[in-house]
C-alpha cells in the first residue's frame, strides 16, 4: 500500500454569533463549483490532484481484493435476470413497459398493443443503451407519452449533476423534434391538447423555483413563465392528478406545502391556488369528480388525515374531514380511481394498503403474513379502472407485482422477481427485534441471516441506517446483500428516529434539536444485536448514505469502539458549514430539517455539537471507506473530501481510511446497472477484507 495522501491546510476562520470556527480544508470547495456541476473539466487542478491521489491510494490499498470484487460482481450479476422487463401498464389502446437486453446497462422504454399476449408487436420508444453510447454518464429520468400516444417526452442527465435536458420524440416517425429544453429539473406534465408541456427549470443555484409552459414547435425562448417561487427555501414540481383533469404545481419545503391547479384541457388558464401555505402544514391533492381529496396534517393531525373540498371552492375554510386522524396510523400516500380511494399507511413500522369504495364508503385492508415486509403502490395510467397494482417483498422473498381487483378482492400475481442463479427463501431467516434506546424508546431492527449462521455472538454483522427527512427504511429484498449473508454475515436495518417508521412523531423526535436521538438509536440497535447474539462485538460494520452517511460520521465520533468497519456513501458530514452557506442548492429548504444556524445561535450550537466534520477527535477510528461524486448537487464532493482529510490528520490509529470519488458521476454513483454493481462489490469486498473474510 502506498502512503496515504495528506491534504494541505489553508486555515479559514468562520465567525458567527461571536463564535470562531476553524476550517482547515475549506480550500477543497471549488469557488466555481456551479460550473463544475455542468462541466467537471473546469475543476481546479490542485483539487483534482488531491481527489485523484485519494482514488489512487484507495485502489492501491484494496488491490488485493480485486479478485474478490470480481467474484462478488459475478454473484450479483448471476442473481439478475438480464433481459428483465416490467409488467405492461395499460393505457387506452396500448400497454407501456420498460425492459433490458442481455448485457445492457440502460432500460428500453417500449409499448405493445393493449391486448397483445406477447411482445411480437413491440415498439421500442427509447433505446437507453444506444442513447448512452459515447457518454461516460447517462441517465433517463422521467419519460412519459402524450395523451394521444403520439409524442414521447423524456429527460436526460449526461453527467450526474441532475441538470436534465428535456427532449421530445415523434412516435409515428421515430424522429426527434427540434424542441430541446436545457437545465430542467427533469419533471414535466402533459396538457390534454398533446402540444403543451409544463416543466420546471433550475436556477443558478440548482434550485427548481420556476414553472414554464412550452408549446411544441415554438421557440423555447418564448415559453411562458407560469409560476415563480419567491422563497428560495421552497422547491417547485409539476405533475398530474390521477384523473388527468388537472396539472398540479406543488411548492414545498420539508414541513410546509402549497398546491396550484391548472385545468389540463385549458392549459393557458392561470393557476388556481388550492389553499395558501401555513407554516408546518402539509397537504397534497387528488381529484375525484366535483371534489378534491386532500391528505393533510392540519388541525394537529400529526399522522395525517383525508379531507375533501369542492373543486370550484378549494380554499382551506371549505375543507371537510373524510378520513379522520388516527394517532399511530400514518397515512403515507393516496391514490384515487374513479370508484375507489387507496390509502397507503404505516402502523407500528409495517406498511398496509386500505381501499375505500367511494360509492358505499366501505373500506378493507389488504393483508400480509410475514413479520417484516415492504409494500409499494405501482400506480396506473388509467383512472377508470378497478385494478390496483402493488409490489410486495420481504428480506427473504423476492419482489412480486400483483394486480388486485378492488371490487372482487381477487389478487393476481403478475410478476415475480427471478433470481437466475437460484434463491431458496427457506435458506434464510428474517425477523424483527426491538432495541431499547437511551430514553426507553424501542427501536425496530429488521434482521436477515442464513439459516446456518450461528446466532451465538460469533457472526459478523452489517447494520444499515438512514434516519432523516421522515424517510422510512423498508424491509425489502436485495440481491447484493445475499453475498455477505451467504458468507456468514448477519444483515440488519435499524429503523431509527428521524424516519417515519413509527409515525410522524418518530420523525419529529429525530430532527432539529432532537437529532442526536438518531445516532443514539443506531448505537442502541448495535448494542442490542450483540446482546442478543446476532453479532460479534468486534465485527460490527455500519453503512449509510447521504444523510445516512452523516449518521455514520456521528456514530464513529461518538462510539468508534463499537464498530470494526464503516462504509459512508456520499456522506453529508460538513453539516454546519453547509447549513451556513445559503448559496448551496439544498441549504434553504433544509433549514426546517436541521435548523438555521445563520439566524439562530441555538441551532448553530446544536448542529456544531454533532456535525461529523467539526467533531473529528484525536482517537482511534474504525476502518472506513468513504465515497463521493464530483458532480453531486445534493452532497457536494468537498464534504466527504474535507472529512477524510481531517480524519487522516487527526485520528490516532493506523486502520485503513479510503476515499473514492467518482469523477464522472453525482449523488447516485455510476448510472449503468452493472457499473453500479461494481461499486457495491468494492464496498462489500472492503468489509470482508476489513474482517479478514476474503
ZAMARGU-4260 file (C-alpha; in steps of 0.2 Angstrom, whole numbers, plus 5000, padded with zeros to 4 digits):
<rodrens>
0) 5000/5000/5000 | 5006/5017/4996 | 5007/5031/5008 | 4991/5040/5011 | 4988/5057/5004
5) 4990/5072/5015 | 4979/5086/5011 | 4987/5103/5014 | 4979/5115/5026 | 4974/5133/5022
10) 4966/5138/5039 | 4950/5148/5036 | 4941/5156/5051 | 4922/5157/5051 | 4914/5169/5064
15) 4896/5168/5068 | 4886/5173/5084 | 4903/5178/5091 | 4910/5161/5089 | 4925/5157/5079
20) 4927/5141/5070 | 4942/5135/5061 | 4941/5126/5044 | 4957/5119/5039 | 4951/5111/5022
25) 4939/5124/5016 | 4950/5126/5000 | 4943/5110/4994 | 4927/5118/4989 | 4930/5125/4972
30) 4925/5143/4970 | 4917/5139/4953 | 4908/5124/4960 | 4892/5129/4950 | 4902/5127/4934
35) 4910/5111/4939 | 4892/5103/4941 | 4889/5107/4922 | 4907/5104/4916 | 4919/5094/4928
40) 4934/5098/4917 | 4934/5115/4924 | 4938/5109/4942 | 4954/5117/4950 | 4969/5106/4945
45) 4975/5106/4963 | 4959/5100/4970 | 4958/5087/4956 | 4975/5081/4960 | 4971/5078/4978
50) 4955/5068/4974 | 4964/5058/4961 | 4978/5055/4974 | 4965/5048/4986 | 4957/5037/4972
55) 4975/5030/4968 | 4978/5027/4987 | 4961/5018/4988 | 4965/5007/4973 | 4982/5003/4979
60) 4976/4999/4997 | 4962/4987/4990 | 4971/4980/4976 | 4972/4963/4984 | 4953/4962/4985
65) 4951/4964/4966 | 4949/4945/4963 | 4936/4946/4977 | 4927/4961/4969 | 4926/4951/4953
70) 4918/4936/4961 | 4906/4947/4970 | 4901/4956/4954 | 4898/4940/4945 | 4887/4933/4960
75) 4877/4949/4959 | 4875/4948/4941 | 4870/4930/4942 | 4855/4935/4953 | 4849/4947/4940
80) 4838/4942/4925 | 4847/4952/4912 | 4833/4953/4900 | 4821/4958/4913 | 4805/4968/4910
85) 4792/4977/4920 | 4773/4972/4919 | 4765/4981/4905 | 4754/4996/4911 | 4738/4998/4900
90) 4733/5015/4894 | 4720/5015/4880 | 4725/5005/4865 | 4742/5002/4872 | 4752/4995/4886
95) 4768/5003/4891 | 4783/4995/4900 | 4802/4995/4901 | 4815/4981/4899 | 4833/4977/4897
100) 4843/4967/4885 | 4856/4954/4890 | 4872/4963/4894 | 4863/4980/4893 | 4866/4994/4905
105) 4851/5005/4902 | 4832/5002/4900 | 4822/5002/4884 | 4805/5010/4885 | 4793/5001/4875
110) 4774/4998/4871 | 4764/4985/4863 | 4745/4984/4859 | 4735/4983/4875 | 4728/4965/4872
115) 4743/4958/4864 | 4749/4942/4873 | 4767/4944/4869 | 4780/4956/4863 | 4779/4952/4844
120) 4771/4969/4840 | 4783/4979/4852 | 4788/4996/4848 | 4804/5002/4856 | 4801/5020/4860
125) 4818/5024/4868 | 4833/5013/4867 | 4844/5018/4883 | 4859/5008/4878 | 4860/5016/4860
130) 4857/5033/4868 | 4870/5031/4881 | 4884/5027/4868 | 4898/5040/4869 | 4893/5046/4887
135) 4903/5042/4902 | 4887/5045/4912 | 4869/5043/4906 | 4853/5043/4914 | 4835/5044/4908
140) 4824/5052/4921 | 4806/5055/4918 | 4798/5048/4902 | 4780/5049/4898 | 4769/5049/4882
145) 4757/5062/4877 | 4738/5058/4880 | 4736/5054/4861 | 4751/5042/4862 | 4760/5052/4848
150) 4774/5060/4857 | 4786/5054/4870 | 4794/5067/4881 | 4809/5062/4891 | 4823/5070/4902
155) 4841/5065/4901 | 4856/5069/4913 | 4873/5067/4905 | 4885/5070/4920 | 4876/5065/4936
160) 4873/5084/4941 | 4854/5082/4939 | 4853/5095/4926 | 4841/5087/4914 | 4838/5091/4896
165) 4820/5089/4890 | 4818/5081/4873 | 4803/5075/4863 | 4801/5061/4850 | 4788/5058/4837
170) 4782/5040/4840 | 4775/5039/4822 | 4790/5044/4813 | 4803/5040/4826 | 4811/5057/4823
175) 4817/5069/4837 | 4808/5085/4837 | 4818/5101/4837 | 4812/5106/4854 | 4826/5104/4867
180) 4825/5112/4884 | 4840/5113/4895 | 4843/5115/4913 | 4827/5107/4919 | 4823/5098/4935
185) 4818/5083/4925 | 4799/5083/4929 | 4785/5088/4917 | 4767/5086/4914 | 4757/5085/4898
190) 4741/5095/4894 | 4726/5087/4886 | 4730/5096/4869 | 4745/5085/4867 | 4756/5100/4862
195) 4758/5109/4878 | 4770/5104/4892 | 4773/5111/4909 | 4791/5109/4916 | 4802/5116/4930
200) 4819/5124/4927 | 4834/5125/4939 | 4841/5142/4944 | 4860/5146/4945 | 4860/5138/4962
205) 4852/5122/4956 | 4835/5126/4964 | 4819/5122/4955 | 4809/5138/4958 | 4800/5142/4941
210) 4787/5133/4931 | 4786/5136/4912 | 4774/5131/4898 | 4780/5126/4882 | 4771/5123/4866
215) 4779/5110/4854 | 4785/5118/4838 | 4788/5135/4846 | 4804/5143/4852 | 4809/5138/4869
220) 4814/5157/4872 | 4796/5161/4871 | 4790/5149/4884 | 4778/5157/4896 | 4783/5158/4915
225) 4768/5151/4924 | 4774/5151/4942 | 4789/5158/4951 | 4793/5154/4969 | 4800/5169/4978
230) 4805/5159/4994 | 4822/5150/4990 | 4818/5138/5004 | 4803/5131/4994 | 4806/5119/4979
235) 4793/5118/4965 | 4787/5102/4955 | 4774/5099/4942 | 4763/5084/4939 | 4745/5077/4935
240) 4731/5072/4946 | 4726/5053/4944 | 4711/5059/4934 | 4722/5068/4922 | 4710/5083/4924
245) 4722/5095/4932 | 4740/5099/4930 | 4747/5102/4948 | 4761/5114/4953 | 4767/5109/4971
250) 4779/5120/4981 | 4786/5114/4997 | 4800/5113/5010 | 4801/5099/5022 | 4787/5104/5033
255) 4775/5116/5023 | 4767/5114/5006 | 4755/5123/4994 | 4746/5117/4978 | 4740/5126/4962
260) 4729/5118/4949 | 4728/5121/4930 | 4714/5113/4920 | 4723/5100/4909 | 4711/5104/4895
265) 4714/5123/4896 | 4732/5125/4899 | 4733/5144/4896 | 4722/5147/4911 | 4731/5155/4926
270) 4734/5143/4941 | 4721/5142/4954 | 4728/5141/4972 | 4720/5127/4982 | 4725/5134/5000
275) 4738/5146/5005 | 4753/5139/5014 | 4753/5139/5033 | 4769/5136/5042 | 4771/5117/5046
280) 4755/5112/5037 | 4757/5100/5023 | 4745/5094/5010 | 4744/5086/4993 | 4729/5085/4981
285) 4720/5072/4972 | 4704/5074/4961 | 4688/5064/4960 | 4673/5071/4950 | 4667/5088/4958
290) 4679/5087/4973 | 4697/5087/4979 | 4703/5073/4991 | 4717/5081/5001 | 4730/5072/5013
295) 4735/5084/5026 | 4742/5086/5044 | 4732/5102/5048 | 4722/5104/5064 | 4735/5094/5073
300) 4733/5078/5063 | 4751/5073/5065 | 4749/5056/5057 | 4738/5064/5043 | 4720/5063/5038
305) 4710/5064/5022 | 4699/5079/5019 | 4688/5085/5004 | 4685/5102/4996 | 4674/5107/4981
310) 4684/5109/4965 | 4676/5126/4962 | 4679/5132/4980 | 4695/5123/4986 | 4700/5136/5000
315) 4705/5129/5017 | 4689/5135/5025 | 4679/5123/5014 | 4689/5108/5019 | 4679/5094/5027
320) 4685/5078/5036 | 4683/5062/5026 | 4695/5050/5035 | 4699/5057/5052 | 4716/5057/5061
325) 4720/5041/5070 | 4736/5044/5080 | 4749/5030/5077 | 4741/5026/5059 | 4752/5036/5047
330) 4744/5040/5030 | 4759/5040/5019 | 4750/5042/5002 | 4734/5042/4992 | 4729/5035/4975
335) 4712/5039/4968 | 4702/5030/4955 | 4685/5033/4948 | 4677/5022/4960 | 4690/5019/4974
340) 4702/5028/4986 | 4718/5019/4991 | 4727/5024/5006 | 4745/5019/5009 | 4748/5018/5028
345) 4761/5013/5041 | 4756/5006/5058 | 4769/5000/5070 | 4783/5001/5057 | 4774/4990/5045
350) 4765/4996/5029 | 4747/4992/5023 | 4735/4996/5009 | 4717/5002/5014 | 4704/5003/5000
355) 4688/5013/5001 | 4673/5011/4989 | 4669/5029/4985 | 4651/5024/4982 | 4647/5014/4998
360) 4661/5021/5009 | 4665/5003/5014 | 4684/5000/5017 | 4695/4985/5018 | 4714/4981/5021
365) 4725/4970/5010 | 4733/4958/5022 | 4750/4950/5023 | 4758/4937/5034 | 4777/4940/5036
370) 4784/4948/5052 | 4793/4961/5041 | 4790/4966/5023 | 4790/4980/5011 | 4775/4987/5000
375) 4774/4999/4986 | 4759/5006/4976 | 4764/5005/4957 | 4751/5017/4951 | 4741/5017/4935
380) 4739/5027/4919 | 4721/5024/4920 | 4708/5032/4931 | 4693/5022/4925 | 4698/5005/4932
385) 4695/4993/4947 | 4713/4986/4945 | 4726/4991/4958 | 4744/4987/4956 | 4756/4985/4970
390) 4773/4977/4974 | 4777/4966/4989 | 4794/4959/4995 | 4802/4954/5011 | 4820/4952/5016
395) 4819/4934/5011 | 4805/4935/4997 | 4810/4942/4980 | 4799/4956/4974 | 4782/4952/4967
400) 4770/4963/4957 | 4751/4960/4960 | 4735/4966/4951 | 4721/4967/4964 | 4703/4969/4959
405) 4696/4982/4971 | 4678/4975/4969 | 4681/4956/4969 | 4696/4957/4980 | 4705/4945/4970
410) 4724/4946/4969 | 4733/4941/4953 | 4752/4938/4953 | 4758/4947/4938 | 4777/4945/4940
415) 4789/4938/4952 | 4807/4943/4953 | 4818/4929/4945 | 4835/4925/4953 | 4843/4916/4939
420) 4857/4908/4949 | 4844/4902/4961 | 4836/4908/4978 | 4828/4897/4991 | 4819/4908/5004
425) 4819/4893/5016 | 4838/4895/5017 | 4836/4912/5026 | 4829/4918/5042 | 4821/4936/5044
430) 4814/4943/5060 | 4812/4960/5069 | 4818/4964/5086 | 4815/4980/5097 | 4831/4988/5104
435) 4829/4999/5119 | 4837/5016/5116 | 4844/5028/5129 | 4827/5036/5134 | 4817/5020/5134
440) 4810/5021/5116 | 4810/5004/5107 | 4819/5005/5090 | 4813/4992/5077 | 4828/4982/5069
445) 4825/4971/5054 | 4836/4956/5053 | 4842/4944/5039 | 4854/4929/5041 | 4857/4912/5033
450) 4849/4898/5042 | 4866/4890/5045 | 4873/4906/5053 | 4875/4903/5072 | 4866/4916/5082
455) 4878/4914/5097 | 4888/4930/5096 | 4901/4924/5084 | 4894/4931/5067 | 4900/4947/5059
460) 4886/4960/5056 | 4882/4974/5044 | 4870/4987/5051 | 4862/4999/5039 | 4854/5016/5044
465) 4847/5032/5037 | 4835/5042/5049 | 4832/5059/5041 | 4818/5068/5032 | 4805/5056/5038
470) 4811/5043/5025 | 4807/5025/5032 | 4819/5011/5028 | 4809/4996/5021 | 4812/4978/5025
475) 4813/4973/5006 | 4823/4960/4996 | 4840/4964/4990 | 4851/4953/4979 | 4868/4960/4983
480) 4867/4958/5002 | 4865/4939/5000 | 4883/4938/4995 | 4888/4944/5013 | 4874/4934/5021
485) 4880/4918/5012 | 4897/4921/5019 | 4891/4921/5037 | 4886/4940/5039 | 4870/4945/5048
490) 4862/4960/5039 | 4851/4972/5049 | 4842/4988/5046 | 4840/5000/5061 | 4823/5010/5059
495) 4830/5024/5069 | 4821/5041/5074 | 4821/5054/5060 | 4812/5041/5049 | 4793/5039/5050
500) 4793/5020/5053 | 4783/5023/5069 | 4773/5038/5064 | 4776/5057/5062 | 4782/5058/5080
505) 4796/5046/5076 | 4802/5059/5063 | 4799/5074/5074 | 4809/5065/5088 | 4824/5064/5076
510) 4826/5081/5069 | 4832/5098/5074 | 4836/5099/5092 | 4832/5080/5094 | 4844/5075/5080
515) 4855/5066/5092 | 4841/5053/5095 | 4845/5046/5078 | 4863/5042/5082 | 4859/5035/5099
520) 4846/5024/5092 | 4858/5017/5080 | 4871/5014/5093 | 4857/5006/5104 | 4852/4994/5089
525) 4871/4989/5088 | 4872/4985/5106 | 4855/4975/5106 | 4861/4965/5092 | 4877/4960/5101
530) 4867/4957/5117 | 4855/4945/5108 | 4869/4935/5100 | 4867/4942/5082 | 4884/4950/5081
535) 4902/4948/5086 | 4906/4963/5097 | 4922/4966/5087 | 4914/4963/5070 | 4900/4976/5068
540) 4900/4985/5052 | 4890/5001/5049 | 4884/5008/5032 | 4873/5023/5027 | 4872/5035/5013
545) 4869/5054/5011 | 4860/5059/5027 | 4863/5041/5032 | 4882/5045/5029 | 4880/5059/5041
550) 4874/5046/5054 | 4890/5036/5050 | 4900/5051/5054 | 4891/5055/5070 | 4892/5037/5077
555) 4911/5035/5073 | 4914/5051/5083 | 4903/5045/5097 | 4907/5027/5098 | 4922/5022/5087
560) 4925/5007/5098 | 4908/4999/5094 | 4911/4997/5075 | 4925/4987/5066 | 4922/4995/5049
565) 4911/5008/5041 | 4905/5012/5024 | 4899/5030/5021 | 4892/5033/5004 | 4891/5052/4998
570) 4890/5057/5017 | 4883/5073/5022 | 4896/5077/5035 | 4900/5095/5034 | 4883/5100/5041
575) 4887/5116/5050 | 4897/5124/5035 | 4883/5118/5023 | 4869/5125/5033 | 4878/5141/5035
580) 4880/5143/5016 | 4864/5149/5009 | 4871/5148/4991 | 4871/5129/4991 | 4857/5120/4981
585) 4848/5112/4996 | 4853/5123/5011 | 4837/5135/5012 | 4825/5120/5010 | 4835/5110/5023
590) 4833/5123/5037 | 4817/5115/5044 | 4826/5098/5045 | 4842/5104/5054 | 4839/5122/5059
595) 4845/5138/5053 | 4862/5142/5061 | 4863/5159/5052 | 4848/5166/5062 | 4848/5155/5077
600) 4863/5153/5089 | 4854/5138/5097 | 4853/5130/5080 | 4871/5134/5077 | 4876/5126/5094
605) 4865/5111/5091 | 4872/5107/5074 | 4890/5111/5080 | 4888/5098/5094 | 4886/5084/5081
610) 4892/5089/5064 | 4904/5075/5060 | 4917/5086/5052 | 4918/5098/5066 | 4919/5084/5079
615) 4933/5073/5072 | 4944/5069/5088 | 4961/5063/5091 | 4955/5045/5094 | 4956/5028/5086
620) 4943/5026/5072 | 4936/5010/5063 | 4942/5005/5046 | 4932/5016/5034 | 4928/5018/5015
625) 4920/5034/5010 | 4913/5038/4993 | 4909/5055/4984 | 4903/5061/4967 | 4911/5075/4959
630) 4895/5082/4951 | 4884/5078/4966 | 4872/5093/4969 | 4865/5085/4985 | 4880/5081/4995
635) 4894/5091/4987 | 4911/5082/4984 | 4920/5093/4996 | 4910/5087/5011 | 4917/5069/5011
640) 4934/5075/5005 | 4936/5088/5019 | 4930/5075/5032 | 4943/5062/5026 | 4957/5074/5026
645) 4953/5079/5043 | 4951/5061/5049 | 4968/5057/5042 | 4977/5071/5050 | 4968/5069/5067
650) 4965/5050/5071 | 4977/5041/5081 | 4976/5023/5074 | 4983/5015/5058 | 4967/5007/5052
655) 4963/5010/5034 | 4954/5025/5028 | 4949/5027/5010 | 4941/5040/4999 | 4934/5035/4982
660) 4927/5050/4972 | 4918/5046/4956 | 4925/5059/4944 | 4911/5056/4931 | 4895/5054/4942
665) 4885/5063/4955 | 4874/5058/4971 | 4868/5041/4964 | 4885/5035/4958 | 4888/5026/4942
670) 4872/5026/4930 | 4873/5009/4922 | 4865/4994/4931 | 4881/4984/4930 | 4893/4998/4933
675) 4883/5002/4949 | 4885/4984/4955 | 4904/4986/4953 | 4903/5000/4966 | 4893/4988/4978
680) 4906/4975/4975 | 4920/4987/4980 | 4911/4991/4997 | 4907/4973/5001 | 4925/4967/4997
685) 4931/4981/5009 | 4920/4974/5023 | 4926/4956/5020 | 4944/4962/5019 | 4942/4973/5035
690) 4936/4957/5044 | 4948/4946/5036 | 4935/4936/5027 | 4941/4935/5009
</rodrens>
